[in-house]
């Protein structure tokens, strides 16, 4: 869901000559990835008290749910 990630991946596929299946799978994964707002909404719906959401390299979020 990040435009930059989507287009960078397309460029890398072109540069490295990835096959169609790898390219399409990667692009679908980018389009279906979670946004921070999604993770916050899930945390609220699950009534989580202790969790963290951190931005990580390669346009990813790390969602840590603390238990006990």
Order of alpha helices (4+ residues) and beta strands (2+ residues): alpha-alpha-alpha-beta-beta
